[in-house]
């Protein structure tokens, strides 16, 4: 497929010798300014001329024959390029004919490995909607990087260690016989956790017992270890039901506990670096030069911290996966934590290849209309309940709209879960999300169901046509109307959109793009009779419908959304 931006930059380089010119070329917001534009203001200082003069000089010297670039215009210091419509139509349709379901993929990540740390629920606690964001953002990034040719390692860094387990062990010691954790593990363990947490607030000596339990767990105490293993196994069995519903998979379930025997090496390395200091009985790395508080490595009671375990994980992952990039998908509440950890990681003796490519991918919180959730206060919405409710509501809508639809249960599942995922990924990840059923299940708004409905409409057209024409039979001139061209331009950008989403670690870029494609298709559909009596017109429009179908399904799959074939 022709890379128009590269083609234009190469043409400009021939007359300016500016190697970085491609970085300056942009897509104008106003269609009247062309398909691509070079703002010559950015060259004025280097070339010591006015932007208008630079634009005119380049225009005069350009070797453009009209076959790929139809025309070039100078306007107010901008050099605007208009793509030849036939060239655009040909390059898009032929690329889809060749790539089919792999359209949009590339190999820019070939030979590189990206490690993505996401989801990471705490064992023995409910998998609630607060965990949804990390799970679906990380799951989408996994698929996006895969589409770019990277080897991707998905890691579920389970919260299976820490003082919270000291609390749970203490609560179980005191009241374990009162609760049936075998039958309903998460709910029963949550009740124990809330109860012991309340007691800790009332009695500092109980809190100290909890801390001692965790220290025993670290030291391998048999009773504490066996209890912890039981909590972990029961929790994972519960969590897997959620992952199955969301179709999320991991390559590693190594949680915090996996690094329990690897933390001493971290402490030794930091001790040998001369940077580990005593502070009120604890051991810290001071980060005053980076305008950050000290990074706590060992607590005053001798136990380790989240930071110690994250540092052990960085060392292990560098050695095991030889990663080119490591992403940590967690809430923005942990921004300082990861800044500290990434800074301290520079003391581990690792190659800069690893320490320079540690990236925190923060996201905003999911909130109830009543405010923030807390396991300690028992104020949560369990994710499994939420997904079940989404499926139930989708089922009700389908029952009202199309009661005789086949496979209603499976379609309701795709629509309900797709609605939840799309709602989460439609805005920039850093924004807080307020949960709203009416918005996410709307079939007419910028939602998952609207996207799925548009895809189903393309399916219906292809079924009615009874066949997909071959690209060789298409008369490109019959797709030169404005609605067709606008849709084809959007389809052309699919590969660039995937690359952009990866470069910014922002799945919402794909979500917004897919809504644009769906809306452009609706405009094309409303303006044109697709199953036309004229065979040539029919073949051209049916093929463009097929192209749209490919992009909507592929794009949705990168978000983790499954498309129903009918609705």
N, C-alpha and C positions, 0 to 999 in steps of 0.2 A: 504494500500500500504506500502511496506517495506521502512522504512527510512534508507537508506544505511549508511548515514553519522552517524546517531545515533547508528546503529548496530555496525559499526566499532569502534566508540568511546567507546561503552560499553565493547567491547572485549578488547580494550587497557586499559580501566580503571581497568579491572580485574587483570591486571599484573603490573600496575604502581600506582594505587590509586590516580591518578591525576584527580580531579573532572572536571576541565575546559578543558579537552582534546578535546572536540568537537569543541571548538573555534579555535583550531589550524589546524584542518583538512580542506584541500582545494581541489579544482578540478584543476588538472594540465592543463596547456595550451597545453602541448605536450601529445598526446594520448599514446605514448610509455611509459610514466611515470604512466600509470594506469588510473583508473576512479576516484580514490581519493588518496590523498597523505598526509602524516604527515611529515612536515619538522622538523626533530629532533634537529635542531639548537636551536629552541625555548625552548627545555627542558634541554639543556646542562648545563646551570648555576644551575638549580634546582637539577638535578641528578648528577652533578659533574663528567660527563663523556663526551667523544667526541660524536658528533652526530652519527658517523658510529657505534660506540659501542652501543649506545642507540638503534639505529634502529635494529641492529642484536640481541640484548638482547630481545627486544619486540617480534621480529619475532620468535625467538626460543620458547618463552613462550606462544604465541598465540594459542588458541584452535579454529582452522579453519578446517571445514570438507569438504569444497569445494562446498557445496550445495548452499550457498549464495555468498561467496567470493571464486572465482576460484583459485586465487593464490596471494601471497604476496612476494614482492621483496624489497631488500635494494639496494639503489643506491646513492652513494655520500652523505650519511647522510639523505636521504629521505626514508621513508617506504611507498612503493607504493602498492595499493590494486586494484585488477582487479575483477570486478563483474562477477559472473557466468551469461553468456548470457541468458540461459533458464530462470533463476530466474528473470532477468530484464524484458524479454519479457512477462513472465507470470504476473508479478506484474503490469506492465503498462496496458496490454490489459484487465486484469480482473478489474482493477480499473475503466477504462473507461466504461466497460460493466455495472458496478454497478452505477457509478455516471452520465454517459452520459453528458448532457450539463452542469452539475455542477462540472465536472472534473476540478481540480485545486483549487476549493474553500476549505476553512477550517473554523474552529470555534475559531481561536486563539483570536478573538476580542469579543467573546460572553460575554454579560453582560457589555460591555464597550461602551462609547459614544465618538465619535469624531465630533467636530464642524469644518466645513470648510467654511471660508469666501472667496468668489471668485467672479469674474466678476466685480461687483461694478462700472458700468459706471456712469458718471455724467448725471443727468437728464438735459434736455434742450440743450444737446450737442450731436453731431453725435456719434453713436456706430461705432467706426472706428477700423482698424485692430490692433491698439495698445491695444484694449480691448480683442482681440482674445485670446492671450496667457493665461491671467488669467482665461478666460471662459473655454477653453478646458483643461488646466492643472487641474483646480479645478474640472471640470466635470469628468475628468478621475480619479482623486484621490477619488472622491465620490464613483465611481463604484468599484475601487480597494479595498477600505476599506470595502465596503458592501460585497464583495466577501470573505473577511476574517472574516465575522460574526459581524462586528461592527454595532452599531446603528449610522447612519450618519445623521447629520443635516447640510444641505446646506443653507448657508446664502448669499443673495445678499445685501451686505452693500452699498446700493445706495448712490452715491454722491449727496445728495439732500439738502445740507445745506452749509453754508459758504459764504464768501465775494463774490464769483462768482454770487450768487443769488441777492446780493445787486446790483451788476453791471447790471444783467439782468432786474431787477425791474426798475432800473434807465433808462436803454435803452428803456424799454417798455413804461415808463411814457412819455419819450420824443418823441418816434417815433412809438409807437404801432399801430397806425391807418394805417401806411404805409405797414404793413406786415399782410399776411393772415395766422396766426398761426393755425387756425382750420383746414385748408385744408392740409397744409404741415408744421407741427409743428417744426420738428427738423431743417430742412433747414432754415426756417424763423427765428427761435430763434437763430440759429448760426449766421445768418447775423446781427441780433441785437447785439449779444455778441461781434462779431469782431468789429463792428462799435463803440460800447461804450468803448471797450478796447483801440481802437485807440485814442478816445477822452480823456481817462484817462491818456494816455501817454503825451498828449499835455497840460492837465490842471489838476493840483493836486487837485483843489477844487472839480472837478467832481469825482475823486477817493474818496475823503472824503465823498461826498454825497452817494456814493455806499456803503461805510463802515457803514454809518448811517442807510441806508436801511436795511442792514443785522441785525444791532442792533435792529431795529424796528421789524423785523421778529422774532428775538429771544424773544422779549417782547410781542409778540402776536398781533401786529398791524393788524387790520382787513383787510385793503387794501392789505398790503404786504402778509399776510397769504393766502388770497383768490387767489391772483395772483400766489403764489408759488404752491398751490394745483393744479391749472389749468395746470401749466407747468409740474408738476409731472405726472398727469393723462395722459396727451397727450404723454409724453415721454414713459411711461410704455407701452402704447398701441403700440407704434412704436417698442420698444425693444422686445416685445413678438414675433414679426415676426422673429427676428433673433434667439431667443431661440428655436422657433419651428423648424427652419431650422437645427439647431445644435443638436436638441433633448436634450437640457439642461433644467433641472428643479431645482427648489429651494423649500426649506421648509419654508423659511422666506424671506420677502422683507423688513425687518426692516432696513432702511438706517440711515444715520447720524441724520436726523431730529427726528427719533423715540426717541432719547436719550436727546432731548432738555429739558425735564422736569426731567431728571435723573442726570444731571450734577452738580446740586447744592450739592447733596449728596457727589459726588466725591470731590468737593471743600472743603466741611465741614470735610470729613475724612482726607484729606491731611492737612487742617488747624490744626486739632486736633493732627496730628502726629508731629507737630512742625517743619516739613520740608518745608512747603510752605513759600517762602520768597518774599518780595517786591523787584522789580528790575526795575528801571526807569519807575515806574507807573504800571508795569505789575506784575503778580505773577508767580513764577517759582519754580521748584524743582531742586536744584543744584545737579549735578552728577559728580563733580570733582573727587571723589574717584574712579569712574568707567572710568575716562579719556574720559568723554563725555561732550558736552556743556549742559547748563541747559535745562530742559524740560519746555516749555512754557505752562502754564495751563490757565491763564487769560490774554488777551491782555490789553494794557494800556487804551483802550476805553471800557473795561469791557466785551467784547465778548469772547466767548470760542474758543478753537482751535481743530484741528483734534485730538490732543493727549487727550484732555478732553473727547471728544466723544468716542474715542477708549477705554479709561479707564472705562467709563460708560458701554460700551458694554461688556467688560470683566466681570465686576461685575454682570451685568444682565444675561449673558450667564452662568456664574458659578451657579447662583441661579436657573435659569430656566431649564438648560439642565444637570447640574451636570456632566460636561464633564470630560473625562479622558485625552483628548488631544484637543487642539484648533489650527487649522492651518490658517495662513493668506497668501493667494496667491496673492502677489503684486510684482511690479517691484523692481529690485535691487536698484533703486533710493530711496527706502524707508527703506533701511537697518538700517540707523541711527535712523530714526523715531521709528521703532519697538524695537530697542535695548533700547531706552529711555523709551518708553511706558511700556515694559515688566519689566524694572527695577523699575519704579514708581509703577507698579501694586503690588509690594511686600509690599507697604505701605497701601494697601486697607483693610488689616485685613483678607484676604482670606486664606484658607488652602493652604499649599504648593502644594498639589495635583493639584491645578489649576495654580498657578503662575510658577511652575516648568515645566509645560507642554504646555506653550505658544510657538508656533513655527512659525517663519516667513519663508515662502517658496518663496524665491525671484526668479525672472526670468529676462532674458535679454530682450531687446527691439526689436520690429519689426521695421525695417527701410526700407525706400524706397532707391532706388539706389542713389537718390539725397540727402539723409540724413534724419534727424529726423523730425517727424511730429509735428505740433502744431495747436491746434484749434484756438488759438489767431491769428495766421497768415493765417488761412484758408487753410493750407497745410495738407490735410488728404485724406485717402482713406476710404470711408464708408464700413463697414463690409458687409452690405446687398448687395452693389454693387459688392464687391469682390466675395461673394458666388454665386451671379447670374452669374458673369463672369466665375467662375469655372464650374458651371453647363453647361453653354453655350459651353465652350471649350470641356468639356467631351462629350457633345452631338454631336459636330462636329466630334470628333474622332470616336465615335460609329457609326455615319452615314457613315464614310469612311470605317471602318473595317467590320461592320455588319449591313447594311442598313435595312435588313428585321427582325431585332431583335424585339421581342414583348416587350411591356412596356418600350420603349426606354427612355421616359421622366423620369420615376421613377428610372431607372438604372443610367441615366446620373446624376440625383440628388445625388444618393449614391456615385457614382464615384467622382464627382466634390467636394462634401463636404468632403468625405473621404480623398481625396487628400490634401485638405487644412488642415484638422485636423492632418493627419499623418505627413505632412511636419513640422507642428508646434511641434509635439511630438517626432520627430526622434532624436533630439540632446538633450544633457543635457540642462535643462531649463535655466541655468544661461547664456548660450551663446546668444549673439545677433543674430537676424534672419534677413537676407536680403531676401526680397520676390522675388521668381523666378518661373514664370509659367512653363517654359520648364522643370525644374527639377521635380516639384511636380506632373505633369501630365504624366510623362514618365512611360509607361507600362513595361519597361525592367529594370529600375533601382531599387534602394532600396526605393520604394515609396508605397503609399497607393494603387494606381491602380495595381501595381505588386502583392501586397498581395491579393487584391480582385481577380485578374486574376488566381492566384494559387488556391484560394479557389474554384472558378468556375470550374477549371480543376478537382478538387477532386469531385465536384458535378457531373460533366459530367461522370466520371468513375463510380460513384455509380449508376447513372441512367442507364448506359450501362450494369452494372452488374445485374440490376433489383432487387437486394436484398442485405441486409447487413447480412453476416453470424453471427451466435452466437459464442461467444468466446469459448464455449465448443467444437466446431468442429475444432478449429485452431490447426494445427501441428506447434508448436513453432519452431521446428528445421528448418522449411522452411523460417524462417525470420532471420537466423543467418548469412546471408551475410553482408559485411561491410556497404553497403548503408542502409540496413534495420536497422541494429544495431545503426548506427549513428543517424538515425531519431528517433528511439525509445528512445535513451538516451536523446535526446533533449526534446521529449514529456514528459519524466519522470520529467524533471526539471521544468515543468510549475508551479506547486504549489510553489516551492521555488522562482521562478522568481517573482510571485505575491507578496510574502512576502517581498522579497528584494526591490521591487519597493515601497512598503508601508513604509518600514523602512527608505528609503532614500527620500521618497516623490518625486520619479523620474519616471514618466510614460515612459520615453524613454527606460528604461530597458526592458519594455514589447515590445515596438516597435522594438528594435534591435533583441530581442529574436524571434519575429514573422518572421522577415526577415530571420533569421537563419533557422527556421523551414521550411519556404517556399523554401529556397534554397536547404536544405537537401531533401525535398520532390521531387524537380525537379531532383536532382541527382538520387534518388531512382527510379523515374518515367523513366528516360532516360536509366537506367541500367537494368530495369526489365520489362518484358511484364506482365502487371497486369491482364488483362482479358486473362489468359492462358487456353490452352485446358485441362491441368491437373487441375481437380476440387480442389484438396487440395492446390495446389500452388495459384490458383485463390482466394480461400477463405482467405488464409493467407494475400495475398497482398491487396485484397479489404478491409479486416478488418483494416489493417494498414492505408490505404487511409482514411477510416472512422475516425480513431483516429486523423489523421492529420486535417481532416475537422472540427472535434469538437474543436480542439485547436485553429485553425486559426479563427474560428467564435467567440469563447469565448474570445480569446485574443483581437480581434478587438473590441468587444463590451466593453471591459474594457477601451479602448481608446476613446470610443464614436463613433466608425465607424460601419456603417451598411454594411453587405455583400450582394451584389446582388447574386441571385441564378443562373443567367446566364449572359453572357456578349457578 
